[in-house]
Amino acid sequence: MMELTLLLIVLGRVLEYAISVWHLKFILADRRAFACGIAFVEILLWVWIFNTTLTHAKESPLYILAYAGSGAAGTWIGMALCPSDNKRIRPNG
């Protein structure tokens, strides 16, 4: 059961962070309705994942590592999904 919960935390966090990149993309493009809809889904995912992590964190520190590591991976994946926006915000690009 631990492996399944860890997998769900990782997949959920990656999805949440990838969604947050798109959320910011829609904010910058002034697409308010899309940004609000995506923010709603993003927060629902965050609440579920954070609650699951805290509930199981006493069992093993792996839950906290999965939570943190998958946030970083989700950011990378989200940026890879919209590379044209990445070029605009590079400081020396």
PDB file of N, CA, C and O in Angstrom:
ATOM      1  N   MET A   1       0.818  -1.202   0.000  1.00  0.00           N
ATOM      2  CA  MET A   1       0.000   0.000   0.000  1.00  0.00           C
ATOM      3  C   MET A   1       0.863   1.268   0.000  1.00  0.00           C
ATOM      4  O   MET A   1       0.494   2.280  -0.596  1.00  0.00           O
ATOM      5  N   MET A   2       2.016   1.198   0.677  1.00  0.00           N
ATOM      6  CA  MET A   2       2.904   2.358   0.741  1.00  0.00           C
ATOM      7  C   MET A   2       3.365   2.764  -0.655  1.00  0.00           C
ATOM      8  O   MET A   2       3.405   3.951  -0.980  1.00  0.00           O
ATOM      9  N   GLU A   3       3.709   1.783  -1.473  1.00  0.00           N
ATOM     10  CA  GLU A   3       4.204   2.093  -2.823  1.00  0.00           C
ATOM     11  C   GLU A   3       3.139   2.785  -3.652  1.00  0.00           C
ATOM     12  O   GLU A   3       3.440   3.720  -4.393  1.00  0.00           O
ATOM     13  N   LEU A   4       1.898   2.336  -3.537  1.00  0.00           N
ATOM     14  CA  LEU A   4       0.812   2.942  -4.300  1.00  0.00           C
ATOM     15  C   LEU A   4       0.575   4.386  -3.852  1.00  0.00           C
ATOM     16  O   LEU A   4       0.377   5.274  -4.682  1.00  0.00           O
ATOM     17  N   THR A   5       0.596   4.612  -2.553  1.00  0.00           N
ATOM     18  CA  THR A   5       0.406   5.969  -2.037  1.00  0.00           C
ATOM     19  C   THR A   5       1.535   6.886  -2.484  1.00  0.00           C
ATOM     20  O   THR A   5       1.290   8.023  -2.887  1.00  0.00           O
ATOM     21  N   LEU A   6       2.768   6.400  -2.414  1.00  0.00           N
ATOM     22  CA  LEU A   6       3.903   7.201  -2.885  1.00  0.00           C
ATOM     23  C   LEU A   6       3.768   7.520  -4.369  1.00  0.00           C
ATOM     24  O   LEU A   6       4.031   8.645  -4.794  1.00  0.00           O
ATOM     25  N   LEU A   7       3.362   6.539  -5.147  1.00  0.00           N
ATOM     26  CA  LEU A   7       3.172   6.751  -6.582  1.00  0.00           C
ATOM     27  C   LEU A   7       2.096   7.803  -6.842  1.00  0.00           C
ATOM     28  O   LEU A   7       2.261   8.659  -7.711  1.00  0.00           O
ATOM     29  N   LEU A   8       1.005   7.743  -6.097  1.00  0.00           N
ATOM     30  CA  LEU A   8      -0.062   8.730  -6.272  1.00  0.00           C
ATOM     31  C   LEU A   8       0.395  10.129  -5.869  1.00  0.00           C
ATOM     32  O   LEU A   8       0.022  11.114  -6.507  1.00  0.00           O
ATOM     33  N   ILE A   9       1.199  10.220  -4.816  1.00  0.00           N
ATOM     34  CA  ILE A   9       1.743  11.521  -4.419  1.00  0.00           C
ATOM     35  C   ILE A   9       2.639  12.073  -5.522  1.00  0.00           C
ATOM     36  O   ILE A   9       2.524  13.242  -5.891  1.00  0.00           O
ATOM     37  N   VAL A  10       3.520  11.245  -6.042  1.00  0.00           N
ATOM     38  CA  VAL A  10       4.449  11.696  -7.087  1.00  0.00           C
ATOM     39  C   VAL A  10       3.689  12.109  -8.348  1.00  0.00           C
ATOM     40  O   VAL A  10       3.918  13.195  -8.881  1.00  0.00           O
ATOM     41  N   LEU A  11       2.796  11.260  -8.820  1.00  0.00           N
ATOM     42  CA  LEU A  11       2.047  11.584 -10.043  1.00  0.00           C
ATOM     43  C   LEU A  11       1.161  12.810  -9.848  1.00  0.00           C
ATOM     44  O   LEU A  11       1.058  13.657 -10.735  1.00  0.00           O
ATOM     45  N   GLY A  12       0.525  12.899  -8.685  1.00  0.00           N
ATOM     46  CA  GLY A  12      -0.326  14.052  -8.406  1.00  0.00           C
ATOM     47  C   GLY A  12       0.465  15.347  -8.340  1.00  0.00           C
ATOM     48  O   GLY A  12       0.027  16.375  -8.856  1.00  0.00           O
ATOM     49  N   ARG A  13       1.636  15.298  -7.700  1.00  0.00           N
ATOM     50  CA  ARG A  13       2.476  16.493  -7.590  1.00  0.00           C
ATOM     51  C   ARG A  13       3.023  16.925  -8.941  1.00  0.00           C
ATOM     52  O   ARG A  13       3.043  18.115  -9.258  1.00  0.00           O
ATOM     53  N   VAL A  14       3.462  15.967  -9.728  1.00  0.00           N
ATOM     54  CA  VAL A  14       3.956  16.302 -11.069  1.00  0.00           C
ATOM     55  C   VAL A  14       2.837  16.963 -11.869  1.00  0.00           C
ATOM     56  O   VAL A  14       3.052  17.977 -12.533  1.00  0.00           O
ATOM     57  N   LEU A  15       1.653  16.385 -11.800  1.00  0.00           N
ATOM     58  CA  LEU A  15       0.511  16.967 -12.514  1.00  0.00           C
ATOM     59  C   LEU A  15       0.179  18.353 -11.968  1.00  0.00           C
ATOM     60  O   LEU A  15      -0.078  19.280 -12.736  1.00  0.00           O
ATOM     61  N   GLU A  16       0.185  18.496 -10.654  1.00  0.00           N
ATOM     62  CA  GLU A  16      -0.125  19.792 -10.040  1.00  0.00           C
ATOM     63  C   GLU A  16       0.857  20.870 -10.486  1.00  0.00           C
ATOM     64  O   GLU A  16       0.447  21.976 -10.837  1.00  0.00           O
ATOM     65  N   TYR A  17       2.132  20.558 -10.476  1.00  0.00           N
ATOM     66  CA  TYR A  17       3.127  21.559 -10.868  1.00  0.00           C
ATOM     67  C   TYR A  17       3.099  21.842 -12.363  1.00  0.00           C
ATOM     68  O   TYR A  17       3.304  22.981 -12.781  1.00  0.00           O
ATOM     69  N   ALA A  18       2.848  20.826 -13.166  1.00  0.00           N
ATOM     70  CA  ALA A  18       2.711  21.061 -14.602  1.00  0.00           C
ATOM     71  C   ALA A  18       1.505  21.966 -14.862  1.00  0.00           C
ATOM     72  O   ALA A  18       1.556  22.851 -15.716  1.00  0.00           O
ATOM     73  N   ILE A  19       0.431  21.735 -14.125  1.00  0.00           N
ATOM     74  CA  ILE A  19      -0.755  22.584 -14.255  1.00  0.00           C
ATOM     75  C   ILE A  19      -0.438  24.010 -13.811  1.00  0.00           C
ATOM     76  O   ILE A  19      -0.926  24.965 -14.414  1.00  0.00           O
ATOM     77  N   SER A  20       0.372  24.164 -12.767  1.00  0.00           N
ATOM     78  CA  SER A  20       0.684  25.514 -12.289  1.00  0.00           C
ATOM     79  C   SER A  20       1.472  26.311 -13.323  1.00  0.00           C
ATOM     80  O   SER A  20       1.318  27.529 -13.410  1.00  0.00           O
ATOM     81  N   VAL A  21       2.305  25.646 -14.099  1.00  0.00           N
ATOM     82  CA  VAL A  21       3.024  26.338 -15.172  1.00  0.00           C
ATOM     83  C   VAL A  21       2.027  26.849 -16.206  1.00  0.00           C
ATOM     84  O   VAL A  21       2.142  27.982 -16.674  1.00  0.00           O
ATOM     85  N   TRP A  22       1.050  26.016 -16.561  1.00  0.00           N
ATOM     86  CA  TRP A  22       0.018  26.449 -17.510  1.00  0.00           C
ATOM     87  C   TRP A  22      -0.848  27.553 -16.907  1.00  0.00           C
ATOM     88  O   TRP A  22      -1.278  28.466 -17.612  1.00  0.00           O
ATOM     89  N   HIS A  23      -1.101  27.466 -15.614  1.00  0.00           N
ATOM     90  CA  HIS A  23      -1.855  28.507 -14.916  1.00  0.00           C
ATOM     91  C   HIS A  23      -1.159  29.865 -15.102  1.00  0.00           C
ATOM     92  O   HIS A  23      -1.799  30.856 -15.452  1.00  0.00           O
ATOM     93  N   LEU A  24       0.139  29.893 -14.867  1.00  0.00           N
ATOM     94  CA  LEU A  24       0.896  31.132 -15.047  1.00  0.00           C
ATOM     95  C   LEU A  24       0.899  31.583 -16.506  1.00  0.00           C
ATOM     96  O   LEU A  24       0.841  32.779 -16.795  1.00  0.00           O
ATOM     97  N   LYS A  25       0.965  30.630 -17.409  1.00  0.00           N
ATOM     98  CA  LYS A  25       0.933  30.968 -18.837  1.00  0.00           C
ATOM     99  C   LYS A  25      -0.370  31.685 -19.194  1.00  0.00           C
ATOM    100  O   LYS A  25      -0.352  32.676 -19.924  1.00  0.00           O
ATOM    101  N   PHE A  26      -1.487  31.194 -18.686  1.00  0.00           N
ATOM    102  CA  PHE A  26      -2.768  31.832 -18.981  1.00  0.00           C
ATOM    103  C   PHE A  26      -2.910  33.184 -18.281  1.00  0.00           C
ATOM    104  O   PHE A  26      -3.556  34.087 -18.813  1.00  0.00           O
ATOM    105  N   ILE A  27      -2.319  33.333 -17.106  1.00  0.00           N
ATOM    106  CA  ILE A  27      -2.333  34.639 -16.439  1.00  0.00           C
ATOM    107  C   ILE A  27      -1.572  35.658 -17.285  1.00  0.00           C
ATOM    108  O   ILE A  27      -2.053  36.769 -17.513  1.00  0.00           O
ATOM    109  N   LEU A  28      -0.384  35.274 -17.747  1.00  0.00           N
ATOM    110  CA  LEU A  28       0.430  36.186 -18.556  1.00  0.00           C
ATOM    111  C   LEU A  28      -0.223  36.509 -19.890  1.00  0.00           C
ATOM    112  O   LEU A  28      -0.003  37.587 -20.442  1.00  0.00           O
ATOM    113  N   ALA A  29      -1.025  35.588 -20.417  1.00  0.00           N
ATOM    114  CA  ALA A  29      -1.722  35.818 -21.680  1.00  0.00           C
ATOM    115  C   ALA A  29      -3.061  36.531 -21.473  1.00  0.00           C
ATOM    116  O   ALA A  29      -3.807  36.744 -22.429  1.00  0.00           O
ATOM    117  N   ASP A  30      -3.366  36.901 -20.213  1.00  0.00           N
ATOM    118  CA  ASP A  30      -4.614  37.577 -19.856  1.00  0.00           C
ATOM    119  C   ASP A  30      -5.849  36.755 -20.230  1.00  0.00           C
ATOM    120  O   ASP A  30      -6.860  37.297 -20.674  1.00  0.00           O
ATOM    121  N   ARG A  31      -5.746  35.442 -20.041  1.00  0.00           N
ATOM    122  CA  ARG A  31      -6.882  34.532 -20.280  1.00  0.00           C
ATOM    123  C   ARG A  31      -7.447  34.154 -18.914  1.00  0.00           C
ATOM    124  O   ARG A  31      -7.189  33.065 -18.401  1.00  0.00           O
ATOM    125  N   ARG A  32      -8.209  35.056 -18.343  1.00  0.00           N
ATOM    126  CA  ARG A  32      -8.637  34.953 -16.948  1.00  0.00           C
ATOM    127  C   ARG A  32      -9.519  33.748 -16.664  1.00  0.00           C
ATOM    128  O   ARG A  32      -9.355  33.106 -15.627  1.00  0.00           O
ATOM    129  N   ALA A  33     -10.438  33.428 -17.545  1.00  0.00           N
ATOM    130  CA  ALA A  33     -11.338  32.303 -17.298  1.00  0.00           C
ATOM    131  C   ALA A  33     -10.555  30.988 -17.236  1.00  0.00           C
ATOM    132  O   ALA A  33     -10.786  30.162 -16.352  1.00  0.00           O
ATOM    133  N   PHE A  34      -9.644  30.804 -18.167  1.00  0.00           N
ATOM    134  CA  PHE A  34      -8.812  29.594 -18.147  1.00  0.00           C
ATOM    135  C   PHE A  34      -7.931  29.559 -16.901  1.00  0.00           C
ATOM    136  O   PHE A  34      -7.782  28.514 -16.268  1.00  0.00           O
ATOM    137  N   ALA A  35      -7.347  30.708 -16.554  1.00  0.00           N
ATOM    138  CA  ALA A  35      -6.483  30.776 -15.376  1.00  0.00           C
ATOM    139  C   ALA A  35      -7.256  30.421 -14.109  1.00  0.00           C
ATOM    140  O   ALA A  35      -6.739  29.710 -13.247  1.00  0.00           O
ATOM    141  N   CYS A  36      -8.477  30.906 -13.990  1.00  0.00           N
ATOM    142  CA  CYS A  36      -9.296  30.597 -12.804  1.00  0.00           C
ATOM    143  C   CYS A  36      -9.674  29.128 -12.759  1.00  0.00           C
ATOM    144  O   CYS A  36      -9.624  28.507 -11.697  1.00  0.00           O
ATOM    145  N   GLY A  37     -10.049  28.568 -13.892  1.00  0.00           N
ATOM    146  CA  GLY A  37     -10.399  27.141 -13.936  1.00  0.00           C
ATOM    147  C   GLY A  37      -9.224  26.254 -13.581  1.00  0.00           C
ATOM    148  O   GLY A  37      -9.362  25.288 -12.830  1.00  0.00           O
ATOM    149  N   ILE A  38      -8.076  26.587 -14.123  1.00  0.00           N
ATOM    150  CA  ILE A  38      -6.874  25.800 -13.836  1.00  0.00           C
ATOM    151  C   ILE A  38      -6.468  25.968 -12.375  1.00  0.00           C
ATOM    152  O   ILE A  38      -6.029  25.004 -11.747  1.00  0.00           O
ATOM    153  N   ALA A  39      -6.604  27.159 -11.830  1.00  0.00           N
ATOM    154  CA  ALA A  39      -6.273  27.390 -10.419  1.00  0.00           C
ATOM    155  C   ALA A  39      -7.159  26.541  -9.510  1.00  0.00           C
ATOM    156  O   ALA A  39      -6.689  26.019  -8.499  1.00  0.00           O
ATOM    157  N   PHE A  40      -8.420  26.404  -9.858  1.00  0.00           N
ATOM    158  CA  PHE A  40      -9.343  25.585  -9.065  1.00  0.00           C
ATOM    159  C   PHE A  40      -8.872  24.135  -9.018  1.00  0.00           C
ATOM    160  O   PHE A  40      -8.820  23.530  -7.947  1.00  0.00           O
ATOM    161  N   VAL A  41      -8.534  23.586 -10.168  1.00  0.00           N
ATOM    162  CA  VAL A  41      -8.047  22.192 -10.235  1.00  0.00           C
ATOM    163  C   VAL A  41      -6.716  22.060  -9.500  1.00  0.00           C
ATOM    164  O   VAL A  41      -6.487  21.085  -8.784  1.00  0.00           O
ATOM    165  N   GLU A  42      -5.856  23.033  -9.680  1.00  0.00           N
ATOM    166  CA  GLU A  42      -4.541  23.023  -9.029  1.00  0.00           C
ATOM    167  C   GLU A  42      -4.681  22.969  -7.502  1.00  0.00           C
ATOM    168  O   GLU A  42      -3.982  22.202  -6.841  1.00  0.00           O
ATOM    169  N   ILE A  43      -5.575  23.777  -6.950  1.00  0.00           N
ATOM    170  CA  ILE A  43      -5.767  23.807  -5.505  1.00  0.00           C
ATOM    171  C   ILE A  43      -6.421  22.526  -5.003  1.00  0.00           C
ATOM    172  O   ILE A  43      -6.066  22.035  -3.932  1.00  0.00           O
ATOM    173  N   LEU A  44      -7.361  21.981  -5.752  1.00  0.00           N
ATOM    174  CA  LEU A  44      -7.951  20.692  -5.359  1.00  0.00           C
ATOM    175  C   LEU A  44      -6.882  19.608  -5.272  1.00  0.00           C
ATOM    176  O   LEU A  44      -6.853  18.833  -4.317  1.00  0.00           O
ATOM    177  N   LEU A  45      -6.014  19.559  -6.263  1.00  0.00           N
ATOM    178  CA  LEU A  45      -4.916  18.579  -6.238  1.00  0.00           C
ATOM    179  C   LEU A  45      -3.991  18.826  -5.057  1.00  0.00           C
ATOM    180  O   LEU A  45      -3.604  17.883  -4.367  1.00  0.00           O
ATOM    181  N   TRP A  46      -3.636  20.075  -4.820  1.00  0.00           N
ATOM    182  CA  TRP A  46      -2.718  20.391  -3.731  1.00  0.00           C
ATOM    183  C   TRP A  46      -3.287  19.951  -2.386  1.00  0.00           C
ATOM    184  O   TRP A  46      -2.578  19.339  -1.587  1.00  0.00           O
ATOM    185  N   VAL A  47      -4.554  20.254  -2.128  1.00  0.00           N
ATOM    186  CA  VAL A  47      -5.165  19.899  -0.850  1.00  0.00           C
ATOM    187  C   VAL A  47      -5.135  18.382  -0.658  1.00  0.00           C
ATOM    188  O   VAL A  47      -4.769  17.897   0.413  1.00  0.00           O
ATOM    189  N   TRP A  48      -5.518  17.641  -1.687  1.00  0.00           N
ATOM    190  CA  TRP A  48      -5.533  16.176  -1.572  1.00  0.00           C
ATOM    191  C   TRP A  48      -4.125  15.621  -1.349  1.00  0.00           C
ATOM    192  O   TRP A  48      -3.919  14.777  -0.477  1.00  0.00           O
ATOM    193  N   ILE A  49      -3.167  16.093  -2.130  1.00  0.00           N
ATOM    194  CA  ILE A  49      -1.796  15.575  -2.045  1.00  0.00           C
ATOM    195  C   ILE A  49      -1.151  15.956  -0.715  1.00  0.00           C
ATOM    196  O   ILE A  49      -0.499  15.124  -0.084  1.00  0.00           O
ATOM    197  N   PHE A  50      -1.326  17.200  -0.284  1.00  0.00           N
ATOM    198  CA  PHE A  50      -0.732  17.644   0.967  1.00  0.00           C
ATOM    199  C   PHE A  50      -1.330  16.881   2.150  1.00  0.00           C
ATOM    200  O   PHE A  50      -0.603  16.477   3.058  1.00  0.00           O
ATOM    201  N   ASN A  51      -2.633  16.685   2.144  1.00  0.00           N
ATOM    202  CA  ASN A  51      -3.292  15.923   3.199  1.00  0.00           C
ATOM    203  C   ASN A  51      -2.777  14.483   3.225  1.00  0.00           C
ATOM    204  O   ASN A  51      -2.503  13.943   4.296  1.00  0.00           O
ATOM    205  N   THR A  52      -2.647  13.872   2.072  1.00  0.00           N
ATOM    206  CA  THR A  52      -2.140  12.495   1.992  1.00  0.00           C
ATOM    207  C   THR A  52      -0.708  12.425   2.505  1.00  0.00           C
ATOM    208  O   THR A  52      -0.354  11.497   3.232  1.00  0.00           O
ATOM    209  N   THR A  53       0.108  13.387   2.136  1.00  0.00           N
ATOM    210  CA  THR A  53       1.507  13.402   2.587  1.00  0.00           C
ATOM    211  C   THR A  53       1.589  13.545   4.101  1.00  0.00           C
ATOM    212  O   THR A  53       2.314  12.798   4.759  1.00  0.00           O
ATOM    213  N   LEU A  54       0.853  14.494   4.649  1.00  0.00           N
ATOM    214  CA  LEU A  54       0.896  14.694   6.097  1.00  0.00           C
ATOM    215  C   LEU A  54       0.334  13.506   6.864  1.00  0.00           C
ATOM    216  O   LEU A  54       0.827  13.166   7.940  1.00  0.00           O
ATOM    217  N   THR A  55      -0.689  12.882   6.316  1.00  0.00           N
ATOM    218  CA  THR A  55      -1.286  11.720   6.968  1.00  0.00           C
ATOM    219  C   THR A  55      -0.284  10.581   7.084  1.00  0.00           C
ATOM    220  O   THR A  55      -0.274   9.869   8.088  1.00  0.00           O
ATOM    221  N   HIS A  56       0.557  10.399   6.075  1.00  0.00           N
ATOM    222  CA  HIS A  56       1.472   9.254   6.043  1.00  0.00           C
ATOM    223  C   HIS A  56       2.915   9.596   6.405  1.00  0.00           C
ATOM    224  O   HIS A  56       3.758   8.702   6.476  1.00  0.00           O
ATOM    225  N   ALA A  57       3.208  10.868   6.633  1.00  0.00           N
ATOM    226  CA  ALA A  57       4.600  11.278   6.878  1.00  0.00           C
ATOM    227  C   ALA A  57       5.197  10.635   8.128  1.00  0.00           C
ATOM    228  O   ALA A  57       6.412  10.457   8.205  1.00  0.00           O
ATOM    229  N   LYS A  58       4.368  10.287   9.103  1.00  0.00           N
ATOM    230  CA  LYS A  58       4.875   9.662  10.324  1.00  0.00           C
ATOM    231  C   LYS A  58       5.365   8.236  10.067  1.00  0.00           C
ATOM    232  O   LYS A  58       6.208   7.722  10.802  1.00  0.00           O
ATOM    233  N   GLU A  59       4.834   7.605   9.027  1.00  0.00           N
ATOM    234  CA  GLU A  59       5.239   6.240   8.691  1.00  0.00           C
ATOM    235  C   GLU A  59       6.652   6.184   8.121  1.00  0.00           C
ATOM    236  O   GLU A  59       7.431   5.289   8.449  1.00  0.00           O
ATOM    237  N   SER A  60       6.972   7.149   7.265  1.00  0.00           N
ATOM    238  CA  SER A  60       8.260   7.122   6.580  1.00  0.00           C
ATOM    239  C   SER A  60       8.597   8.506   6.023  1.00  0.00           C
ATOM    240  O   SER A  60       7.707   9.210   5.546  1.00  0.00           O
ATOM    241  N   PRO A  61       9.866   8.902   6.077  1.00  0.00           N
ATOM    242  CA  PRO A  61      10.262  10.178   5.468  1.00  0.00           C
ATOM    243  C   PRO A  61      10.196  10.133   3.939  1.00  0.00           C
ATOM    244  O   PRO A  61      10.321  11.170   3.289  1.00  0.00           O
ATOM    245  N   LEU A  62      10.004   8.962   3.367  1.00  0.00           N
ATOM    246  CA  LEU A  62       9.887   8.853   1.908  1.00  0.00           C
ATOM    247  C   LEU A  62       8.713   9.664   1.372  1.00  0.00           C
ATOM    248  O   LEU A  62       8.765  10.163   0.248  1.00  0.00           O
ATOM    249  N   TYR A  63       7.660   9.798   2.166  1.00  0.00           N
ATOM    250  CA  TYR A  63       6.506  10.575   1.725  1.00  0.00           C
ATOM    251  C   TYR A  63       6.879  12.042   1.530  1.00  0.00           C
ATOM    252  O   TYR A  63       6.444  12.676   0.568  1.00  0.00           O
ATOM    253  N   ILE A  64       7.679  12.573   2.436  1.00  0.00           N
ATOM    254  CA  ILE A  64       8.106  13.966   2.324  1.00  0.00           C
ATOM    255  C   ILE A  64       9.068  14.138   1.147  1.00  0.00           C
ATOM    256  O   ILE A  64       8.981  15.119   0.408  1.00  0.00           O
ATOM    257  N   LEU A  65       9.977  13.189   0.976  1.00  0.00           N
ATOM    258  CA  LEU A  65      10.891  13.241  -0.168  1.00  0.00           C
ATOM    259  C   LEU A  65      10.140  13.125  -1.488  1.00  0.00           C
ATOM    260  O   LEU A  65      10.469  13.816  -2.453  1.00  0.00           O
ATOM    261  N   ALA A  66       9.141  12.263  -1.535  1.00  0.00           N
ATOM    262  CA  ALA A  66       8.333  12.126  -2.752  1.00  0.00           C
ATOM    263  C   ALA A  66       7.600  13.425  -3.049  1.00  0.00           C
ATOM    264  O   ALA A  66       7.522  13.848  -4.203  1.00  0.00           O
ATOM    265  N   TYR A  67       7.063  14.057  -2.016  1.00  0.00           N
ATOM    266  CA  TYR A  67       6.341  15.322  -2.175  1.00  0.00           C
ATOM    267  C   TYR A  67       7.265  16.408  -2.733  1.00  0.00           C
ATOM    268  O   TYR A  67       6.914  17.099  -3.690  1.00  0.00           O
ATOM    269  N   ALA A  68       8.433  16.550  -2.135  1.00  0.00           N
ATOM    270  CA  ALA A  68       9.364  17.602  -2.554  1.00  0.00           C
ATOM    271  C   ALA A  68       9.964  17.325  -3.932  1.00  0.00           C
ATOM    272  O   ALA A  68      10.002  18.209  -4.787  1.00  0.00           O
ATOM    273  N   GLY A  69      10.425  16.111  -4.137  1.00  0.00           N
ATOM    274  CA  GLY A  69      11.063  15.769  -5.408  1.00  0.00           C
ATOM    275  C   GLY A  69      10.128  15.847  -6.591  1.00  0.00           C
ATOM    276  O   GLY A  69      10.520  16.278  -7.676  1.00  0.00           O
ATOM    277  N   SER A  70       8.892  15.432  -6.385  1.00  0.00           N
ATOM    278  CA  SER A  70       7.958  15.459  -7.502  1.00  0.00           C
ATOM    279  C   SER A  70       7.510  16.877  -7.825  1.00  0.00           C
ATOM    280  O   SER A  70       7.087  17.144  -8.950  1.00  0.00           O
ATOM    281  N   GLY A  71       7.595  17.790  -6.863  1.00  0.00           N
ATOM    282  CA  GLY A  71       7.322  19.193  -7.171  1.00  0.00           C
ATOM    283  C   GLY A  71       8.357  19.745  -8.138  1.00  0.00           C
ATOM    284  O   GLY A  71       8.021  20.465  -9.079  1.00  0.00           O
ATOM    285  N   ALA A  72       9.610  19.406  -7.901  1.00  0.00           N
ATOM    286  CA  ALA A  72      10.678  19.841  -8.807  1.00  0.00           C
ATOM    287  C   ALA A  72      10.510  19.209 -10.186  1.00  0.00           C
ATOM    288  O   ALA A  72      10.667  19.881 -11.205  1.00  0.00           O
ATOM    289  N   ALA A  73      10.196  17.935 -10.215  1.00  0.00           N
ATOM    290  CA  ALA A  73       9.999  17.254 -11.505  1.00  0.00           C
ATOM    291  C   ALA A  73       8.809  17.837 -12.258  1.00  0.00           C
ATOM    292  O   ALA A  73       8.857  17.987 -13.479  1.00  0.00           O
ATOM    293  N   GLY A  74       7.751  18.162 -11.539  1.00  0.00           N
ATOM    294  CA  GLY A  74       6.570  18.749 -12.181  1.00  0.00           C
ATOM    295  C   GLY A  74       6.856  20.102 -12.792  1.00  0.00           C
ATOM    296  O   GLY A  74       6.321  20.426 -13.852  1.00  0.00           O
ATOM    297  N   THR A  75       7.687  20.895 -12.147  1.00  0.00           N
ATOM    298  CA  THR A  75       8.076  22.188 -12.709  1.00  0.00           C
ATOM    299  C   THR A  75       8.830  21.992 -14.013  1.00  0.00           C
ATOM    300  O   THR A  75       8.559  22.676 -15.000  1.00  0.00           O
ATOM    301  N   TRP A  76       9.769  21.068 -14.018  1.00  0.00           N
ATOM    302  CA  TRP A  76      10.554  20.793 -15.223  1.00  0.00           C
ATOM    303  C   TRP A  76       9.660  20.297 -16.354  1.00  0.00           C
ATOM    304  O   TRP A  76       9.793  20.744 -17.494  1.00  0.00           O
ATOM    305  N   ILE A  77       8.761  19.388 -16.047  1.00  0.00           N
ATOM    306  CA  ILE A  77       7.857  18.846 -17.073  1.00  0.00           C
ATOM    307  C   ILE A  77       6.923  19.936 -17.590  1.00  0.00           C
ATOM    308  O   ILE A  77       6.680  20.030 -18.793  1.00  0.00           O
ATOM    309  N   GLY A  78       6.402  20.757 -16.683  1.00  0.00           N
ATOM    310  CA  GLY A  78       5.523  21.842 -17.113  1.00  0.00           C
ATOM    311  C   GLY A  78       6.224  22.818 -18.034  1.00  0.00           C
ATOM    312  O   GLY A  78       5.637  23.279 -19.013  1.00  0.00           O
ATOM    313  N   MET A  79       7.482  23.141 -17.732  1.00  0.00           N
ATOM    314  CA  MET A  79       8.237  24.048 -18.599  1.00  0.00           C
ATOM    315  C   MET A  79       8.550  23.394 -19.939  1.00  0.00           C
ATOM    316  O   MET A  79       8.587  24.072 -20.965  1.00  0.00           O
ATOM    317  N   ALA A  80       8.772  22.092 -19.937  1.00  0.00           N
ATOM    318  CA  ALA A  80       9.047  21.388 -21.191  1.00  0.00           C
ATOM    319  C   ALA A  80       7.815  21.367 -22.090  1.00  0.00           C
ATOM    320  O   ALA A  80       7.942  21.302 -23.313  1.00  0.00           O
ATOM    321  N   LEU A  81       6.624  21.423 -21.496  1.00  0.00           N
ATOM    322  CA  LEU A  81       5.393  21.389 -22.281  1.00  0.00           C
ATOM    323  C   LEU A  81       5.068  22.717 -22.951  1.00  0.00           C
ATOM    324  O   LEU A  81       4.274  22.756 -23.891  1.00  0.00           O
ATOM    325  N   CYS A  82       5.666  23.801 -22.483  1.00  0.00           N
ATOM    326  CA  CYS A  82       5.428  25.096 -23.135  1.00  0.00           C
ATOM    327  C   CYS A  82       6.760  25.825 -23.332  1.00  0.00           C
ATOM    328  O   CYS A  82       6.997  26.860 -22.709  1.00  0.00           O
ATOM    329  N   PRO A  83       7.630  25.289 -24.195  1.00  0.00           N
ATOM    330  CA  PRO A  83       8.968  25.858 -24.359  1.00  0.00           C
ATOM    331  C   PRO A  83       8.990  27.264 -24.929  1.00  0.00           C
ATOM    332  O   PRO A  83       9.930  28.009 -24.654  1.00  0.00           O
ATOM    333  N   SER A  84       7.991  27.659 -25.711  1.00  0.00           N
ATOM    334  CA  SER A  84       8.021  29.006 -26.284  1.00  0.00           C
ATOM    335  C   SER A  84       7.965  30.067 -25.193  1.00  0.00           C
ATOM    336  O   SER A  84       8.564  31.132 -25.343  1.00  0.00           O
ATOM    337  N   ASP A  85       7.264  29.799 -24.105  1.00  0.00           N
ATOM    338  CA  ASP A  85       7.203  30.756 -23.006  1.00  0.00           C
ATOM    339  C   ASP A  85       8.515  30.806 -22.254  1.00  0.00           C
ATOM    340  O   ASP A  85       8.880  31.859 -21.731  1.00  0.00           O
ATOM    341  N   ASN A  86       9.230  29.701 -22.184  1.00  0.00           N
ATOM    342  CA  ASN A  86      10.503  29.676 -21.468  1.00  0.00           C
ATOM    343  C   ASN A  86      11.506  30.628 -22.101  1.00  0.00           C
ATOM    344  O   ASN A  86      12.277  31.272 -21.390  1.00  0.00           O
ATOM    345  N   LYS A  87      11.509  30.726 -23.430  1.00  0.00           N
ATOM    346  CA  LYS A  87      12.475  31.576 -24.122  1.00  0.00           C
ATOM    347  C   LYS A  87      12.247  33.044 -23.789  1.00  0.00           C
ATOM    348  O   LYS A  87      13.202  33.819 -23.742  1.00  0.00           O
ATOM    349  N   ARG A  88      11.004  33.436 -23.559  1.00  0.00           N
ATOM    350  CA  ARG A  88      10.706  34.822 -23.276  1.00  0.00           C
ATOM    351  C   ARG A  88      11.181  35.268 -21.910  1.00  0.00           C
ATOM    352  O   ARG A  88      11.471  36.450 -21.723  1.00  0.00           O
ATOM    353  N   ILE A  89      11.271  34.372 -20.958  1.00  0.00           N
ATOM    354  CA  ILE A  89      11.579  34.798 -19.598  1.00  0.00           C
ATOM    355  C   ILE A  89      13.019  34.522 -19.179  1.00  0.00           C
ATOM    356  O   ILE A  89      13.369  34.726 -18.017  1.00  0.00           O
ATOM    357  N   ARG A  90      13.852  34.066 -20.098  1.00  0.00           N
ATOM    358  CA  ARG A  90      15.258  33.849 -19.767  1.00  0.00           C
ATOM    359  C   ARG A  90      15.938  35.188 -19.568  1.00  0.00           C
ATOM    360  O   ARG A  90      15.752  36.096 -20.378  1.00  0.00           O
ATOM    361  N   PRO A  91      16.728  35.333 -18.502  1.00  0.00           N
ATOM    362  CA  PRO A  91      17.353  36.633 -18.239  1.00  0.00           C
ATOM    363  C   PRO A  91      18.351  37.072 -19.292  1.00  0.00           C
ATOM    364  O   PRO A  91      18.464  38.266 -19.569  1.00  0.00           O
ATOM    365  N   ASN A  92      19.079  36.134 -19.889  1.00  0.00           N
ATOM    366  CA  ASN A  92      20.094  36.495 -20.888  1.00  0.00           C
ATOM    367  C   ASN A  92      19.731  35.994 -22.274  1.00  0.00           C
ATOM    368  O   ASN A  92      20.612  35.843 -23.121  1.00  0.00           O
ATOM    369  N   GLY A  93      18.472  35.736 -22.522  1.00  0.00           N
ATOM    370  CA  GLY A  93      18.062  35.150 -23.801  1.00  0.00           C
ATOM    371  C   GLY A  93      17.456  36.131 -24.660  1.00  0.00           C
ATOM    372  O   GLY A  93      17.052  35.808 -25.778  1.00  0.00           O
TER     373      GLY A  93
END
